Amino acid sequence: MDTQQPSATVQFAREVIRIEAEALLGVAERLGPEFDRAVSLLLSCRGRAVVTGVGKSGAIARKLAGILSSTGTPALFLHPAEGVHGDLGVVTRDDVVIILSYSGESDEIVNILPVIKRIGAASIGITRARESSLTSFCDVVLDVTVEKEACPLGLAPTSSTTAMLALGDALALAVMRERRFTREDFALFHPAGALGRRLILRARDLMRSGDEMAVCRTSDSLRDVMFAITRARAGAACIVDGEGSFKGILTDGDIRRHLLGGGALDAPAEEVMTTNPLSIGPDDLAVEGLHVMEERKIGDLPVIEDGRPVGVLMLKDVVRAGLV
């Protein structure tokens, strides 16, 4: 067992994290009716959330605009210095402007406040509680006062920016919750990501059909089934009856094992096929098929609609699509 004492550097890092954690707990304890008002403003907004801040607060503002946009609240970041040179034209009276400034007195922020008021947009300030130009201006003020910065010099924004970041997340996610924003909604805004693909792609999007799938009758010989599998470059064939109804699946491995056991190639498919195999519907999520194939260690999963095979979902295609 390692009994070595942590270095002075590790102890210092732990203290930084502890200070910031305590700052977050303080912000959480102070949340109240103003937070409800901020959520209501965003829910009733007919335009967009315009998020602004400068310096470290600006970096947090950019992140807040991003999480709002990805969770159902259209948002954009406005740099306040660019705002006074024309970019304030993006703000309309239907918007809600979220302004991040710990001091509430940053010159760039103070300069844009009169214009926001003249435009008529609602405003939410994220700042410390003491009186400032920002607290006097905003319709709603969210308090991110921290007892002290984690910086040993008390200068670098650390605890205060962590508090802004967490409060911004809380605001965006509270609005998301009130909107009843779903996993499917989230995936719609993240189509290129793995999560988006998992929540969007259906079996019909990835399945092989037509000439790329092998379909044989119960009376077809294993030789015919083997040729059908080879032509389709598949690993298995869906077996149907005379009416085209799905009856089973026959893999190339099943045929090899049959032959190794002394069986003949002219045996009918129904003698060797697996009856009542696992299957999936065309509108089921492809990732559900992936889970079935991984659990049962199979590479081909029939896609069945109205009792008939319409495709085959293959493990290698699902992997290639990035669902793993």
C-alpha positions in Angstrom: 0.0 0.0 0.0 1.4 3.4 -1.0 1.7 5.6 2.1 3.6 8.4 0.5 2.4 11.8 1.4 1.2 14.0 -1.5 3.6 16.6 -2.7 3.1 20.3 -1.9 2.0 20.8 -5.5 -0.7 18.1 -5.2 -1.9 19.6 -1.9 -2.1 23.0 -3.5 -4.1 21.7 -6.4 -6.5 20.0 -3.9 -7.0 23.3 -2.1 -7.8 25.1 -5.4 -10.4 22.5 -6.2 -11.8 22.6 -2.7 -12.1 26.4 -2.8 -13.9 26.3 -6.2 -16.2 23.5 -5.0 -17.2 25.5 -1.9 -17.9 28.5 -4.2 -20.3 26.4 -6.3 -22.1 25.2 -3.2 -22.6 28.8 -2.1 -24.0 29.8 -5.5 -26.4 26.8 -5.3 -27.7 27.7 -1.9 -28.5 31.3 -3.0 -30.6 30.3 -6.0 -34.2 31.5 -5.6 -37.0 33.4 -7.4 -34.6 35.3 -9.6 -33.6 32.0 -11.2 -37.2 31.1 -11.9 -37.7 34.5 -13.5 -34.6 34.0 -15.7 -36.0 30.6 -16.8 -39.4 32.2 -17.6 -37.8 34.9 -19.6 -36.0 32.4 -21.8 -39.0 30.2 -22.2 -41.2 33.1 -23.3 -38.5 34.5 -25.6 -39.7 34.8 -29.2 -36.3 35.6 -30.6 -32.9 34.2 -29.5 -30.7 34.3 -26.4 -27.8 36.7 -27.2 -25.0 35.9 -24.7 -22.2 38.4 -24.2 -19.1 38.9 -22.0 -15.5 40.0 -22.3 -12.3 38.3 -21.2 -12.7 35.2 -19.1 -16.4 35.9 -18.8 -16.5 36.1 -22.6 -15.1 32.5 -22.8 -17.9 31.3 -20.4 -20.4 33.3 -22.4 -19.4 31.5 -25.6 -19.8 28.2 -23.9 -23.2 29.2 -22.5 -24.4 30.2 -26.0 -23.3 26.8 -27.2 -25.1 24.7 -24.6 -28.3 26.8 -25.0 -28.3 26.2 -28.8 -27.7 22.5 -28.4 -30.5 22.1 -25.9 -33.4 23.8 -27.6 -32.8 27.5 -27.1 -31.5 29.3 -30.2 -28.6 31.4 -29.0 -25.5 33.2 -30.3 -22.5 34.9 -28.8 -22.0 38.7 -29.2 -18.6 40.2 -28.4 -19.3 43.5 -26.6 -16.4 45.3 -28.2 -17.6 44.3 -31.6 -21.1 45.2 -30.6 -20.4 48.9 -30.4 -19.0 48.7 -33.9 -22.1 47.4 -35.5 -22.6 43.9 -34.3 -25.4 45.0 -31.9 -27.5 44.9 -35.0 -28.1 41.2 -34.3 -30.1 42.1 -31.2 -33.9 42.6 -31.6 -36.6 43.5 -29.2 -37.7 39.8 -29.2 -34.4 38.6 -27.8 -33.1 38.0 -24.3 -29.6 39.3 -23.7 -27.6 37.3 -21.1 -24.7 39.5 -19.9 -21.8 37.9 -18.0 -19.5 40.2 -16.0 -18.3 39.5 -12.5 -17.6 43.1 -11.6 -20.6 44.4 -13.5 -18.4 47.4 -14.6 -16.4 46.2 -17.5 -16.1 49.1 -19.9 -17.1 47.0 -23.0 -20.2 45.8 -21.2 -21.2 49.2 -19.8 -20.9 50.7 -23.3 -23.6 48.4 -24.8 -26.1 48.6 -22.0 -27.9 51.8 -23.2 -28.2 50.4 -26.7 -29.8 47.1 -25.4 -32.3 49.2 -23.5 -33.1 51.3 -26.5 -33.6 48.2 -28.6 -36.0 46.9 -26.0 -34.6 43.4 -25.4 -35.0 41.7 -22.1 -31.8 41.1 -20.1 -30.4 38.7 -17.6 -27.2 39.6 -15.7 -24.8 37.0 -14.3 -22.6 38.9 -11.9 -21.8 39.4 -8.2 -24.6 40.7 -6.0 -23.2 44.1 -5.1 -24.6 47.3 -6.8 -23.1 47.9 -10.2 -24.0 49.3 -13.6 -25.0 45.8 -14.7 -27.2 45.0 -11.7 -29.0 48.3 -12.0 -29.6 47.7 -15.7 -30.8 44.0 -16.0 -34.4 42.8 -15.7 -33.1 39.7 -13.8 -29.8 39.4 -11.9 -28.3 36.0 -11.0 -25.8 36.1 -8.2 -22.4 34.4 -8.7 -20.7 36.1 -5.7 -17.8 34.0 -4.4 -16.0 34.3 -1.1 -12.6 34.3 -2.7 -10.8 33.4 -5.9 -8.8 30.2 -5.8 -5.8 32.1 -7.3 -3.3 32.6 -4.4 -2.9 36.2 -5.5 -6.6 36.8 -5.5 -6.3 38.1 -9.0 -6.9 35.5 -11.7 -10.6 34.8 -12.3 -11.0 31.2 -11.0 -13.7 30.6 -8.5 -15.8 33.3 -10.1 -15.6 31.9 -13.6 -16.3 28.4 -12.3 -19.4 29.8 -10.6 -20.5 31.5 -13.9 -19.9 28.3 -15.8 -22.0 26.2 -13.4 -24.8 28.7 -13.1 -24.9 29.0 -16.9 -25.2 25.2 -17.2 -27.9 25.2 -14.6 -29.9 27.9 -16.4 -29.6 26.2 -19.8 -30.5 22.8 -18.5 -33.4 24.1 -16.4 -34.8 25.7 -19.6 -34.2 22.4 -21.5 -36.1 20.5 -18.8 -39.1 22.9 -18.9 -39.2 22.6 -22.7 -39.3 18.8 -22.3 -36.4 18.6 -24.7 -35.8 14.9 -25.5 -32.8 12.7 -26.4 -34.2 12.7 -30.0 -34.3 16.5 -30.0 -30.7 16.6 -28.8 -29.6 14.1 -31.5 -31.3 16.3 -34.2 -28.8 19.1 -33.3 -25.8 16.6 -33.2 -26.2 14.5 -36.3 -22.4 14.2 -36.8 -21.7 12.9 -33.3 -21.7 9.3 -32.1 -24.7 10.1 -29.8 -26.6 11.7 -32.7 -26.0 8.7 -34.9 -27.2 6.3 -32.2 -30.4 8.3 -31.7 -31.2 9.0 -35.3 -30.1 6.0 -37.4 -32.8 3.4 -37.9 -32.4 -0.2 -39.1 -33.8 0.8 -42.5 -30.9 3.4 -42.8 -28.2 0.8 -42.5 -29.8 -2.5 -43.6 -28.9 -4.3 -46.8 -31.8 -5.0 -49.1 -32.6 -6.0 -52.7 -29.6 -7.7 -54.4 -27.5 -7.2 -51.3 -29.5 -9.6 -49.2 -30.1 -13.3 -49.7 -33.6 -14.7 -49.5 -34.4 -18.4 -50.1 -37.3 -20.7 -49.8 -37.6 -23.4 -47.2 -37.5 -26.0 -50.0 -34.3 -24.6 -51.6 -31.3 -26.8 -51.3 -28.3 -25.8 -49.2 -26.3 -25.5 -52.5 -28.8 -22.9 -53.7 -28.7 -21.1 -50.4 -24.9 -21.1 -50.4 -24.9 -19.6 -53.9 -27.4 -16.9 -52.9 -25.3 -16.0 -49.9 -22.2 -15.7 -52.1 -23.9 -13.5 -54.7 -25.2 -11.1 -52.0 -21.8 -11.1 -50.4 -23.6 -11.7 -47.1 -23.1 -14.0 -44.2 -26.6 -15.5 -44.0 -29.9 -16.0 -45.9 -33.4 -15.2 -44.8 -35.6 -18.3 -45.3 -39.2 -17.8 -46.3 -42.2 -20.0 -47.2 -44.1 -20.1 -50.4 -46.0 -17.0 -49.4 -42.9 -15.0 -48.6 -43.4 -15.1 -44.8 -40.2 -15.2 -42.8 -39.5 -18.6 -41.3 -35.8 -18.7 -40.3 -32.2 -17.8 -41.0 -29.5 -19.9 -42.4 -25.8 -18.8 -42.1 -22.8 -19.9 -44.1 -21.5 -21.3 -40.8 -24.6 -23.4 -40.4 -24.0 -24.9 -43.9 -20.3 -25.6 -43.1 -21.2 -27.3 -39.8 -23.8 -29.4 -41.6 -21.3 -30.6 -44.2 -18.6 -31.3 -41.6 -21.2 -33.5 -39.8 -21.7 -35.6 -42.9 -24.8 -33.8 -44.3 -25.5 -33.3 -48.0 -25.7 -30.2 -50.0 -29.0 -31.2 -51.5 -30.7 -31.1 -48.1 -33.5 -28.5 -47.9 -32.9 -25.2 -46.1 -35.7 -25.9 -43.6 -33.8 -28.9 -42.2 -30.8 -26.8 -41.2 -32.1 -23.2 -40.7 -32.6 -21.6 -37.3 -36.3 -21.1 -36.7 -37.7 -18.1 -34.8 -34.4 -16.2 -34.9 -33.9 -12.8 -33.4 -34.9 -10.0 -35.7 -35.5 -6.2 -35.7 -38.1 -3.9 -37.3 -37.0 -1.3 -40.0 -38.0 1.6 -37.8 -36.2 0.3 -34.7 -32.9 2.1 -33.8 -29.9 0.5 -35.5 -28.1 0.7 -32.1 -30.7 -1.7 -30.7 -29.7 -4.2 -33.4 -26.1 -3.6 -32.5 -26.8 -4.6 -28.9 -28.5 -7.8 -30.0 -25.7 -8.8 -32.3 -23.0 -8.0 -29.7 -24.9 -9.9 -27.0 -25.6 -13.0 -29.1 -22.3 -12.8 -31.0 -23.9 -12.8 -34.4 -23.1 -10.8 -37.5 -26.4 -10.7 -39.3 -29.8 -9.7 -38.0 -32.9 -10.0 -40.2 -35.1 -6.9 -40.5 -38.7 -7.9 -40.6 -41.8 -5.9 -41.6 -45.3 -7.4 -41.6 -43.8 -10.9 -41.2 -41.6 -10.6 -44.3 -37.8 -9.9 -44.5 -37.1 -6.5 -46.0 -33.4 -6.3 -45.2 -30.5 -7.6 -43.1 -28.6 -5.5 -40.6 -24.9 -6.5 -40.6 -22.6 -5.9 -37.8 -19.8 -4.6 -39.9 -22.1 -2.0 -41.5 -23.2 -0.8 -38.1 -19.6 -0.5 -36.9 -18.7 1.3 -40.1 -21.5 3.8 -39.4 -19.8 4.7 -36.2 -22.3 3.4 -33.7 -19.7 1.5 -31.7 
